[in-house]
Amino acid sequence: MSEAYDTALLDLDGVVYAGGEAVPHAVEALGTARDGGMHLAYVTNNALRTPDAVAEHLTELGVPAEAGDVITSAQAVARLIADDVPSGSRILVIGGEGLRVALRERGLVPVDSAEDEPVAVVQGYGGPDMPWGRFAEASYAVARGLPWYAS
């Protein structure tokens, strides 16, 4: 494939890995593509982890990757929000560290409470232990008219 294409955009969950394990033959196939000159870029709709954490996981599985090779849904939604609100704006975050880091990288300020006067709400996967109170906090803020972004 590397003769026909110079870049591959690869989904992660269920394509490159399943949980903590590489999908059978993925490491070898990606190594062959990379050795053939193909640039590998990894995309995920999982907003929980940062690109650094995703790249570290890939490397541990035998797929060398750097943070710059990874695009997350948290990065995508942070870009959308940054296009809509002024730099330095407070954003109520319902989700994990991946969202917080992506917002900071765009010059926005993640907050945990509607009392912090956010201008928008962003929601993304926060892990299986995300307390329901966090969702209630977001719903009250959205009900008051704040824009809601989902990753």
N, CA, C and O of each residue as an XYZ file, in Angstrom:
604
protein
N       0.798     -1.196      0.000
C       0.000      0.000      0.000
C       0.842      1.261      0.000
O       0.406      2.294     -0.507
N       2.037      1.193      0.560
C       2.854      2.399      0.641
C       3.296      2.875     -0.736
O       3.721      4.021     -0.882
N       3.205      2.015     -1.750
C       3.530      2.458     -3.111
C       2.411      3.328     -3.679
O       2.666      4.205     -4.504
N       1.178      3.091     -3.242
C       0.028      3.811     -3.779
C      -0.338      5.049     -2.962
O      -0.897      6.005     -3.499
N      -0.022      5.032     -1.653
C      -0.435      6.119     -0.773
C       0.737      6.567      0.083
O       1.575      5.756      0.479
N       0.792      7.872      0.370
C       1.886      8.360      1.211
C       1.485      8.508      2.676
O       2.351      8.634      3.542
N       0.177      8.494      2.966
C      -0.307      8.666      4.333
C      -1.490      7.743      4.592
O      -2.326      7.523      3.715
N      -1.548      7.213      5.797
C      -2.712      6.440      6.234
C      -3.263      7.073      7.502
O      -2.516      7.347      8.441
N      -4.565      7.303      7.529
C      -5.255      7.769      8.728
C      -5.900      6.542      9.358
O      -6.787      5.924      8.770
N      -5.453      6.200     10.544
C      -5.859      4.947     11.171
C      -6.685      5.189     12.424
O      -6.241      5.868     13.350
N      -7.889      4.628     12.446
C      -8.668      4.616     13.677
C      -7.934      3.705     14.646
O      -7.161      2.845     14.224
N      -8.162      3.882     15.924
C      -7.412      3.105     16.908
C      -8.219      1.978     17.531
O      -7.900      0.807     17.328
N      -9.260      2.316     18.287
C     -10.021      1.309     19.026
C     -10.666      0.311     18.069
O     -11.555      0.661     17.293
N     -10.205     -0.933     18.137
C     -10.745     -1.991     17.299
C     -10.063     -2.138     15.958
O     -10.328     -3.099     15.236
N      -9.192     -1.211     15.606
C      -8.480     -1.279     14.327
C      -6.998     -1.558     14.560
O      -6.451     -2.516     14.015
N      -6.349     -0.719     15.371
C      -4.939     -0.926     15.709
C      -4.828     -1.724     17.003
O      -3.964     -2.591     17.132
N      -5.696     -1.432     17.950
C      -5.690     -2.188     19.206
C      -7.113     -2.412     19.697
O      -8.056     -1.729     19.298
N      -7.225     -3.392     20.571
C      -8.482     -3.668     21.270
C      -8.132     -3.714     22.746
O      -7.551     -4.687     23.225
N      -8.490     -2.654     23.467
C      -8.108     -2.558     24.870
C      -6.601     -2.424     24.989
O      -5.996     -1.528     24.402
N      -6.009     -3.317     25.749
C      -4.568     -3.249     25.974
C      -3.743     -4.082     25.016
O      -2.533     -4.210     25.203
N      -4.366     -4.653     23.993
C      -3.654     -5.543     23.074
C      -3.752     -5.041     21.638
O      -4.778     -4.504     21.220
N      -2.665     -5.226     20.892
C      -2.695     -4.909     19.469
C      -3.587     -5.912     18.747
O      -3.625     -7.089     19.105
N      -4.299     -5.440     17.735
C      -5.089     -6.327     16.886
C      -4.105     -7.251     16.159
O      -3.036     -6.799     15.749
N      -4.442     -8.532     15.993
C      -3.517     -9.448     15.314
C      -3.043     -8.897     13.963
O      -3.843     -8.437     13.149
N      -1.757     -8.954     13.752
C      -1.057     -8.551     12.522
C      -0.946     -7.035     12.334
O      -0.312     -6.584     11.379
N      -1.547     -6.243     13.220
C      -1.504     -4.789     13.052
C      -0.082     -4.259     13.168
O       0.338     -3.442     12.348
N       0.666     -4.709     14.170
C       2.026     -4.205     14.380
C       2.885     -4.482     13.153
O       3.604     -3.600     12.685
N       2.812     -5.701     12.633
C       3.620     -6.070     11.469
C       3.192     -5.285     10.229
O       4.042     -4.787      9.491
N       1.883     -5.168      9.994
C       1.391     -4.465      8.810
C       1.760     -2.985      8.853
O       2.153     -2.409      7.839
N       1.633     -2.378     10.018
C       1.977     -0.960     10.135
C       3.481     -0.750      9.998
O       3.921      0.244      9.421
N       4.266     -1.678     10.525
C       5.717     -1.601     10.358
C       6.114     -1.680      8.895
O       6.989     -0.940      8.445
N       5.479     -2.571      8.155
C       5.757     -2.705      6.720
C       5.393     -1.422      5.984
O       6.156     -0.950      5.141
N       4.241     -0.863      6.297
C       3.819      0.385      5.652
C       4.785      1.522      5.970
O       5.167      2.284      5.082
N       5.177      1.634      7.232
C       6.105      2.692      7.646
C       7.459      2.502      6.960
O       8.051      3.462      6.469
N       7.946      1.253      6.931
C       9.227      0.976      6.278
C       9.179      1.284      4.786
O      10.206      1.572      4.172
N       7.984      1.222      4.206
C       7.812      1.547      2.794
C       7.662      3.032      2.533
O       7.462      3.442      1.389
N       7.755      3.845      3.577
C       7.711      5.293      3.415
C       6.367      5.941      3.711
O       6.215      7.150      3.534
N       5.399      5.165      4.154
C       4.085      5.730      4.441
C       4.086      6.425      5.802
O       4.604      5.893      6.784
N       3.500      7.619      5.843
C       3.305      8.310      7.121
C       2.042      7.758      7.757
O       1.005      7.668      7.099
N       2.117      7.389      9.022
C       0.974      6.847      9.744
C       0.462      7.890     10.728
O       1.209      8.395     11.567
N      -0.813      8.201     10.611
C      -1.462      9.136     11.529
C      -2.604      8.394     12.206
O      -3.331      7.634     11.565
N      -2.756      8.616     13.497
C      -3.722      7.874     14.299
C      -4.816      8.817     14.771
O      -4.534      9.868     15.348
N      -6.070      8.438     14.522
C      -7.206      9.266     14.911
C      -8.102      8.472     15.854
O      -8.283      7.265     15.695
N      -8.658      9.171     16.836
C      -9.528      8.497     17.791
C     -10.636      9.424     18.257
O     -10.439     10.629     18.411
N     -11.803      8.838     18.479
C     -12.910      9.607     19.039
C     -12.939      9.495     20.558
O     -13.926      9.873     21.188
N     -11.879      8.985     21.143
C     -11.764      8.870     22.595
C     -11.083     10.139     23.116
O      -9.897     10.366     22.874
N     -11.851     10.955     23.830
C     -11.342     12.239     24.326
C     -10.690     12.132     25.697
O     -10.235     13.138     26.242
N     -10.639     10.939     26.259
C     -10.129     10.777     27.622
C      -8.625     11.026     27.716
O      -8.156     11.728     28.612
N      -7.878     10.445     26.784
C      -6.416     10.501     26.884
C      -5.835     11.597     25.998
O      -6.430     12.003     24.999
N      -4.667     12.057     26.393
C      -3.943     13.054     25.605
C      -3.224     12.362     24.450
O      -3.033     11.147     24.487
N      -2.824     13.116     23.429
C      -2.028     12.517     22.361
C      -0.741     11.864     22.878
O      -0.322     10.830     22.356
N      -0.114     12.457     23.894
C       1.082     11.843     24.487
C       0.771     10.459     25.042
O       1.528      9.514     24.819
N      -0.339     10.338     25.763
C      -0.713      9.052     26.356
C      -1.045      8.026     25.281
O      -0.687      6.855     25.410
N      -1.726      8.453     24.228
C      -2.056      7.542     23.130
C      -0.781      7.070     22.441
O      -0.629      5.880     22.164
N       0.135      7.995     22.164
C       1.397      7.629     21.509
C       2.203      6.671     22.375
O       2.818      5.736     21.863
N       2.203      6.899     23.673
C       2.914      6.004     24.588
C       2.309      4.599     24.540
O       3.035      3.606     24.503
N       0.990      4.523     24.541
C       0.312      3.223     24.468
C       0.656      2.505     23.161
O       0.964      1.313     23.165
N       0.603      3.231     22.052
C       0.948      2.632     20.760
C       2.375      2.097     20.765
O       2.628      0.980     20.313
N       3.297      2.891     21.274
C       4.705      2.487     21.313
C       4.885      1.246     22.174
O       5.651      0.350     21.819
N       4.181      1.187     23.312
C       4.247     -0.002     24.169
C       3.750     -1.252     23.447
O       4.214     -2.359     23.722
N       2.802     -1.071     22.519
C       2.268     -2.203     21.755
C       3.172     -2.606     20.599
O       2.935     -3.624     19.948
N       4.214     -1.806     20.340
C       5.127     -2.108     19.245
C       4.891     -1.277     18.003
O       5.451     -1.570     16.947
N       4.072     -0.244     18.113
C       3.791      0.668     17.005
C       4.395      2.022     17.372
O       3.755      2.808     18.070
N       5.617      2.310     16.914
C       6.249      3.577     17.281
C       5.384      4.770     16.862
O       4.950      4.866     15.714
N       5.146      5.668     17.807
C       4.327      6.849     17.526
C       4.759      7.984     18.438
O       5.271      7.768     19.536
N       4.539      9.190     17.955
C       4.773     10.399     18.733
C       3.447     11.138     18.865
O       2.517     10.894     18.097
N       3.362     12.025     19.819
C       2.124     12.772     20.049
C       1.652     13.489     18.784
O       0.449     13.592     18.545
N       2.572     13.975     17.989
C       2.217     14.670     16.753
C       1.591     13.783     15.700
O       1.052     14.279     14.712
N       1.656     12.471     15.898
C       1.036     11.518     14.973
C      -0.414     11.226     15.342
O      -1.105     10.511     14.616
N      -0.879     11.772     16.462
C      -2.190     11.427     17.021
C      -3.126     12.632     16.962
O      -2.749     13.748     17.319
N      -4.348     12.386     16.507
C      -5.406     13.395     16.532
C      -6.564     12.811     17.333
O      -7.053     11.723     17.025
N      -7.002     13.536     18.364
C      -8.110     13.065     19.193
C      -9.348     13.933     18.978
O      -9.262     15.057     18.483
N     -10.492     13.388     19.358
C     -11.721     14.180     19.278
C     -11.662     15.375     20.226
O     -12.306     16.395     19.980
N     -10.898     15.255     21.301
C     -10.729     16.391     22.215
C     -10.042     17.554     21.501
O     -10.429     18.709     21.683
N      -9.031     17.259     20.697
C      -8.354     18.309     19.944
C      -9.307     18.954     18.936
O      -9.302     20.171     18.755
N     -10.117     18.129     18.287
C     -11.045     18.650     17.282
C     -12.079     19.580     17.910
O     -12.333     20.668     17.394
N     -12.674     19.153     19.023
C     -13.700     19.987     19.645
C     -13.083     21.243     20.262
O     -13.716     22.299     20.264
N     -11.874     21.148     20.778
C     -11.206     22.333     21.329
C     -10.973     23.373     20.234
O     -11.091     24.574     20.474
N     -10.646     22.906     19.047
C     -10.453     23.838     17.933
C     -11.769     24.538     17.579
O     -11.795     25.746     17.343
N     -12.857     23.766     17.545
C     -14.164     24.362     17.252
C     -14.530     25.424     18.283
O     -14.987     26.513     17.935
N     -14.325     25.095     19.544
C     -14.661     26.044     20.608
C     -13.798     27.294     20.493
O     -14.298     28.412     20.616
N     -12.504     27.103     20.257
C     -11.583     28.245     20.147
C     -11.960     29.159     18.986
O     -11.694     30.360     19.033
N     -12.575     28.605     17.949
C     -13.038     29.426     16.830
C     -14.263     30.260     17.202
O     -14.550     31.271     16.560
N     -14.986     29.829     18.247
C     -16.247     30.478     18.607
C     -16.174     31.428     19.800
O     -17.046     32.283     19.956
N     -15.157     31.295     20.636
C     -15.090     32.106     21.858
C     -13.728     32.802     21.941
O     -12.766     32.351     21.321
N     -13.642     33.887     22.695
C     -12.356     34.582     22.833
C     -11.321     33.749     23.598
O     -11.669     32.929     24.447
N     -10.075     33.973     23.284
C      -8.981     33.335     24.018
C      -9.098     33.693     25.494
O      -9.465     34.815     25.841
N      -8.786     32.739     26.353
C      -8.873     32.959     27.785
C     -10.240     32.662     28.372
O     -10.429     32.753     29.585
N     -11.198     32.308     27.522
C     -12.549     32.004     28.009
C     -12.545     30.750     28.872
O     -11.763     29.823     28.661
N     -13.439     30.754     29.844
C     -13.604     29.588     30.717
C     -14.605     28.630     30.078
O     -15.659     29.036     29.590
N     -14.248     27.350     30.096
C     -15.088     26.309     29.513
C     -15.346     25.248     30.576
O     -14.405     24.695     31.145
N     -16.614     24.963     30.843
C     -16.983     23.915     31.794
C     -16.729     22.555     31.145
O     -17.301     22.244     30.100
N     -15.878     21.755     31.762
C     -15.457     20.469     31.194
C     -16.140     19.316     31.912
O     -16.060     19.187     33.134
N     -16.807     18.487     31.133
C     -17.356     17.231     31.617
C     -16.630     16.158     30.817
O     -17.049     15.801     29.716
N     -15.548     15.653     31.376
C     -14.724     14.688     30.662
C     -13.368     14.568     31.308
O     -13.149     15.034     32.426
N     -12.467     13.944     30.599
C     -11.163     13.624     31.153
C     -10.066     14.616     30.822
O     -10.306     15.690     30.272
N      -8.864     14.222     31.172
C      -7.686     15.078     31.023
C      -7.415     15.438     29.565
O      -6.893     16.517     29.284
N      -7.759     14.562     28.648
C      -7.553     14.867     27.232
C      -8.257     16.144     26.812
O      -7.700     16.937     26.052
N      -9.469     16.353     27.295
C     -10.203     17.589     26.986
C      -9.539     18.801     27.614
O      -9.400     19.842     26.973
N      -9.136     18.667     28.848
C      -8.513     19.798     29.555
C      -7.228     20.254     28.854
O      -7.006     21.448     28.652
N      -6.405     19.297     28.494
C      -5.144     19.623     27.818
C      -5.420     20.270     26.465
O      -4.785     21.263     26.111
N      -6.359     19.717     25.711
C      -6.668     20.267     24.388
C      -7.189     21.701     24.489
O      -6.837     22.546     23.666
N      -8.013     21.976     25.481
C      -8.513     23.343     25.665
C      -7.377     24.299     26.022
O      -7.286     25.394     25.467
N      -6.516     23.886     26.946
C      -5.381     24.742     27.329
C      -4.488     25.032     26.120
O      -4.002     26.151     25.958
N      -4.277     24.025     25.277
C      -3.441     24.220     24.086
C      -4.047     25.248     23.134
O      -3.336     25.827     22.313
N      -5.337     25.474     23.236
C      -6.027     26.459     22.395
C      -6.245     27.788     23.112
O      -6.963     28.656     22.615
N      -5.622     27.944     24.286
C      -5.720     29.210     25.009
C      -7.000     29.379     25.802
O      -7.374     30.500     26.148
N      -7.675     28.277     26.092
C      -8.913     28.320     26.864
C      -8.663     27.802     28.273
O      -7.655     27.142     28.528
N      -9.579     28.101     29.185
C      -9.396     27.761     30.595
C     -10.463     26.747     31.018
O     -11.639     27.098     31.115
N     -10.070     25.499     31.270
C     -11.043     24.510     31.733
C     -11.455     24.784     33.175
O     -10.614     25.086     34.022
N     -12.763     24.675     33.452
C     -13.272     24.830     34.813
C     -14.216     23.674     35.127
O     -14.672     22.966     34.229
N     -14.503     23.493     36.419
C     -15.309     22.361     36.873
C     -16.688     22.736     37.382
O     -17.466     21.856     37.750
N     -17.008     24.017     37.410
C     -18.275     24.434     37.998
C     -18.911     25.549     37.177
O     -18.220     26.404     36.623
N     -20.232     25.523     37.109
C     -20.953     26.612     36.456
C     -20.773     27.911     37.228
O     -20.964     28.992     36.670
N     -20.414     27.823     38.489
C     -20.162     29.019     39.296
C     -18.879     29.735     38.874
O     -18.651     30.877     39.271
N     -18.043     29.075     38.075
C     -16.813     29.690     37.568
C     -17.069     30.567     36.348
O     -16.126     31.043     35.716
N     -18.336     30.782     36.015
C     -18.760     31.641     34.908
C     -18.190     31.211     33.558
O     -17.564     32.015     32.867
N     -18.398     29.959     33.178
C     -17.942     29.524     31.857
C     -18.804     30.147     30.757
O     -19.932     30.576     31.000
N     -18.250     30.185     29.546
C     -19.004     30.686     28.394
C     -19.540     29.544     27.535
O     -20.323     29.773     26.613
N     -19.120     28.307     27.838
C     -19.571     27.140     27.080
C     -19.336     25.889     27.918
O     -18.609     25.909     28.911
N     -19.970     24.806     27.489
C     -19.817     23.496     28.119
C     -19.285     22.537     27.065
O     -19.757     22.528     25.928
N     -18.296     21.726     27.450
C     -17.812     20.674     26.555
C     -17.892     19.345     27.292
O     -17.548     19.240     28.469
N     -18.354     18.338     26.566
C     -18.502     17.005     27.143
C     -17.775     15.996     26.268
O     -17.886     16.019     25.042
N     -17.037     15.119     26.912
C     -16.367     14.023     26.229
C     -16.228     12.868     27.191
O     -16.543     12.999     28.374
N     -15.771     11.765     26.708
C     -15.642     10.580     27.552
C     -14.725     10.892     28.730
O     -13.602     11.364     28.555
N     -15.223     10.622     29.925
C     -14.459     10.888     31.139
C     -14.126      9.637     31.914
O     -13.663      9.716     33.052
N     -14.352      8.492     31.319
C     -14.086      7.236     32.000
C     -15.346      6.684     32.641
O     -16.346      7.390     32.769
N     -15.297      5.431     33.040
C     -16.491      4.774     33.578
C     -16.911      5.285     34.954
O     -18.023      5.003     35.398
N     -16.059      6.017     35.622
C     -16.368      6.488     36.972
C     -16.762      7.960     37.028
O     -16.744      8.565     38.100
N     -17.120      8.543     35.881
C     -17.534      9.948     35.861
C     -18.804     10.095     36.705
O     -19.814      9.457     36.408
N     -18.766     10.928     37.756
C     -19.936     11.074     38.633
C     -21.118     11.746     37.919
O     -20.933     12.652     37.107
N     -22.303     11.295     38.229
C     -23.503     11.874     37.635
C     -23.642     13.355     37.967
O     -24.236     14.108     37.195
N     -23.111     13.774     39.085
C     -23.176     15.180     39.449
C     -22.523     16.086     38.422
O     -22.933     17.234     38.251
N     -21.517     15.582     37.745
C     -20.842     16.370     36.695
C     -21.803     16.612     35.527
O     -21.840     17.703     34.958
N     -22.576     15.582     35.179
C     -23.547     15.736     34.093
C     -24.661     16.704     34.495
O     -25.135     17.489     33.674
N     -25.072     16.643     35.756
C     -26.087     17.578     36.248
C     -25.573     19.011     36.155
O     -26.298     19.911     35.732
N     -24.325     19.215     36.549
C     -23.705     20.549     36.474
C     -23.771     21.078     35.042
O     -24.119     22.237     34.814
N     -23.439     20.227     34.094
C     -23.464     20.626     32.685
C     -24.884     20.917     32.221
O     -25.117     21.900     31.517
N     -25.829     20.077     32.606
C     -27.204     20.267     32.135
C     -27.784     21.580     32.644
O     -28.511     22.253     31.912
N     -27.479     21.955     33.875
C     -27.962     23.233     34.397
C     -27.345     24.402     33.627
O     -28.024     25.386     33.334
N     -26.077     24.292     33.305
C     -25.407     25.364     32.556
C     -25.994     25.493     31.151
O     -26.215     26.604     30.669
N     -26.242     24.370     30.499
C     -26.825     24.397     29.154
C     -28.257     24.936     29.218
O     -28.675     25.694     28.342
N     -29.001     24.550     30.242
C     -30.377     25.045     30.399
C     -30.413     26.562     30.562
O     -31.401     27.203     30.204
N     -29.338     27.138     31.101
C     -29.250     28.598     31.246
C     -28.824     29.278     29.948
O     -28.725     30.503     29.891
N     -28.573     28.488     28.909
C     -28.278     29.077     27.609
C     -26.851     28.951     27.123
O     -26.536     29.434     26.036
N     -25.969     28.314     27.895
C     -24.592     28.156     27.415
C     -24.551     27.172     26.251
O     -25.286     26.185     26.251
N     -23.703     27.430     25.263
C     -23.556     26.462     24.175
C     -22.914     25.174     24.685
O     -22.063     25.197     25.574
N     -23.334     24.060     24.108
C     -22.853     22.736     24.503
C     -22.131     22.110     23.322
O     -22.675     22.017     22.222
N     -20.918     21.688     23.560
C     -20.111     20.996     22.559
C     -19.877     19.572     23.050
O     -19.642     19.347     24.238
N     -19.941     18.626     22.143
C     -19.700     17.232     22.513
C     -18.587     16.672     21.650
O     -18.494     16.962     20.457
N     -17.754     15.874     22.268
C     -16.617     15.276     21.581
C     -16.921     13.811     21.336
O     -16.097     13.097     20.764
